[in-house]
Amino acid sequence: MTEILDLILNLIRTNGTLAMLFGGFVEQIIVPIPSPIITMAGGAFLIDNPQPFFPSILQILTRVSLPYSFAATIGTSLVFLLAYFGGRPIIEKFGSKIGVSWKLIEKIRTDFQKSISDELFIFISCIIPVVPVSLISAFCGAFRTPPLKFYPTVFGALIVRSLILGFIGFQMGETFISLAHGLDKVESLLTIIGALILLGFLYVKREKWLKSNS
């Protein structure tokens, strides 16, 4: 992992915006790169220092946030589309072995949408720096969120998220690396917690559905 991070950081130092495109894409689908580190590195290495607040934000937006968010949104497609198109066949084939049916999944999705819209859930979840976007992508794919809702909302959320992290990196300079590793530990923990919460949510809904249909 250390070697991969060093490679990414050197690419950002030497290749700038092109490295942001590459890092945003790779971060989502190929290697377990800590998600905060790409945009924080962009803010630390690519933004002229010192700068007033608004010129700094504009530079972060154009040199870090937009290229990163564009590439990362494309990168989320692998997880999202696998869950979107593969979720139902997998559930229909193996779900009976664990007591889950596609009808139950559809019921959960309907109940979920009554309490919060798809767009609001995606946006709020993805702008939190330590929440893994891949987990949200898998959740949205499994619950068949329409792509026309998913992609624009993820892109907008990633812009906000990367602006926040890019500005933190800009303010911290090269000392951001230790913070990024700390965020990565929290991110890994949240991935496990999020998966457990989702499984628990499915279990509770399954029990209620079985009782109401018995």
C-alpha positions in Angstrom: 0.0 0.0 0.0 2.8 2.4 0.9 4.4 1.9 -2.6 1.1 2.5 -4.3 0.5 5.7 -2.4 4.0 7.0 -3.1 3.4 6.3 -6.8 0.2 8.2 -6.8 1.7 11.1 -4.9 4.6 11.3 -7.3 2.2 11.2 -10.3 0.2 14.1 -8.8 3.4 16.1 -8.2 4.7 15.6 -11.8 1.5 15.3 -13.9 -1.0 17.5 -12.2 -4.6 17.3 -13.5 -3.9 14.2 -15.6 -2.9 12.4 -12.4 -6.2 13.6 -10.8 -8.1 11.9 -13.6 -6.1 8.8 -13.3 -6.2 8.7 -9.5 -10.0 9.4 -9.4 -10.6 6.5 -11.7 -8.2 4.0 -10.2 -9.3 4.8 -6.6 -12.8 3.5 -7.4 -12.1 0.2 -9.2 -8.5 -1.1 -9.1 -6.6 -0.7 -5.9 -7.6 0.2 -2.3 -6.3 3.7 -2.3 -7.4 5.8 0.7 -10.2 7.9 -0.8 -9.2 11.2 0.9 -5.6 11.1 -0.3 -6.0 11.9 -4.0 -7.9 15.2 -3.6 -5.9 16.2 -0.5 -2.7 15.6 -2.5 -4.1 17.7 -5.3 -4.8 20.5 -2.9 -1.4 20.3 -1.4 0.7 20.0 -4.6 -1.3 21.6 -7.4 -2.6 24.9 -5.9 -0.4 28.0 -5.8 0.5 29.0 -2.2 -0.2 31.5 -0.7 -3.5 32.4 -2.3 -6.6 34.3 -1.1 -9.6 32.2 -0.3 -11.7 32.5 -3.4 -8.8 32.2 -6.0 -7.7 29.1 -4.0 -11.2 27.6 -4.2 -11.4 28.3 -7.9 -8.1 26.6 -8.5 -9.1 23.6 -6.4 -12.4 23.4 -8.4 -10.7 23.5 -11.9 -7.5 21.7 -11.2 -8.5 19.1 -8.6 -12.3 18.7 -8.1 -13.7 18.7 -11.6 -11.2 16.2 -13.2 -11.2 14.0 -10.1 -15.0 13.9 -9.8 -15.5 13.2 -13.5 -13.1 10.2 -13.4 -14.3 8.9 -10.1 -17.9 9.0 -11.3 -16.9 6.9 -14.3 -15.0 4.6 -11.9 -18.1 4.0 -9.8 -19.8 2.4 -12.8 -18.1 -1.0 -12.2 -19.6 -1.5 -8.7 -22.9 0.2 -9.5 -23.6 -1.6 -12.7 -22.5 -5.0 -11.3 -24.9 -4.5 -8.4 -27.6 -3.1 -10.7 -27.6 -5.8 -13.3 -26.2 -8.7 -11.3 -28.2 -8.1 -8.1 -31.5 -9.6 -9.2 -30.1 -12.8 -10.9 -27.9 -13.5 -7.9 -30.7 -13.0 -5.5 -33.1 -15.1 -7.5 -30.6 -17.9 -7.8 -29.1 -18.0 -4.3 -31.5 -15.8 -2.2 -33.7 -18.7 -1.1 -30.7 -20.3 0.6 -30.5 -17.3 3.0 -34.2 -16.5 3.1 -34.1 -13.4 0.8 -36.2 -12.9 -2.3 -36.2 -10.2 -5.0 -39.8 -9.3 -4.0 -38.4 -8.6 -0.5 -35.7 -6.4 -2.0 -38.3 -4.4 -4.0 -40.4 -4.0 -0.8 -37.4 -2.7 1.1 -36.6 -0.3 -1.7 -40.1 1.1 -1.7 -40.1 1.5 2.1 -36.7 3.2 1.9 -37.9 5.7 -0.7 -40.8 6.7 1.5 -38.4 8.1 4.2 -35.7 9.7 2.0 -35.3 10.4 -1.7 -32.6 8.6 -3.7 -30.9 11.8 -4.6 -30.7 13.1 -1.0 -29.4 9.8 0.3 -26.7 9.6 -2.4 -25.7 13.2 -2.0 -25.5 13.3 1.8 -23.7 10.0 2.0 -21.1 10.8 -0.7 -20.1 14.2 0.5 -18.9 12.8 3.9 -15.2 12.4 3.3 -14.8 9.1 5.3 -17.8 7.3 3.7 -16.6 4.9 0.9 -18.3 5.9 -2.4 -18.0 2.3 -3.5 -20.3 1.2 -0.7 -22.9 3.8 -1.7 -22.6 2.7 -5.3 -23.2 -0.9 -4.4 -26.2 0.0 -2.3 -27.7 2.1 -5.1 -27.0 -0.6 -7.6 -28.6 -3.3 -5.5 -31.7 -1.2 -4.9 -31.9 -0.4 -8.6 -31.5 3.4 -8.4 -32.1 4.8 -11.9 -28.8 5.7 -13.5 -30.2 9.2 -14.5 -30.6 9.8 -10.7 -27.4 8.1 -9.6 -24.7 9.6 -11.9 -25.6 13.3 -11.7 -26.1 13.1 -8.0 -22.8 11.2 -7.4 -20.9 13.7 -9.6 -22.3 16.7 -7.7 -21.6 15.1 -4.3 -18.0 14.2 -5.4 -17.4 17.8 -6.4 -18.4 19.0 -2.9 -16.4 16.2 -1.2 -13.3 16.9 -3.3 -13.5 20.6 -2.7 -13.6 20.0 1.0 -10.6 17.6 1.0 -8.7 19.6 -1.6 -9.0 22.7 0.6 -7.8 20.7 3.7 -4.9 19.5 1.7 -4.1 23.0 0.5 -4.2 24.3 4.1 -2.0 21.5 5.5 0.5 21.2 2.7 2.5 18.0 2.7 1.6 17.2 6.3 -1.8 16.1 5.1 -0.5 12.5 4.5 -0.7 11.5 8.2 -4.3 12.8 8.3 -5.2 11.0 5.1 -4.0 7.7 6.6 -6.1 8.4 9.7 -9.1 9.0 7.6 -8.4 5.8 5.7 -8.6 3.8 8.9 -12.0 5.4 9.7 -13.1 4.7 6.2 -12.3 1.0 6.5 -14.2 0.8 9.8 -17.2 2.6 8.3 -17.2 0.1 5.4 -17.5 -2.8 7.8 -20.1 -0.9 9.9 -22.1 0.1 6.9 -22.2 -3.5 5.5 -23.3 -4.8 9.0 -26.0 -2.1 9.2 -27.3 -3.0 5.7 -27.4 -6.7 6.6 -29.2 -6.0 9.8 -31.7 -3.7 8.0 -32.3 -6.5 5.4 -32.8 -9.0 8.2 -35.3 -6.9 10.1 -37.3 -6.2 7.0 -37.2 -9.9 6.0 -38.7 -10.8 9.4 -41.4 -8.2 9.1 -42.2 -9.3 5.5 -42.4 -13.0 6.5 -44.8 -12.2 9.4 -47.0 -10.1 7.2 -47.1 -12.7 4.4 -47.4 -15.8 6.6 
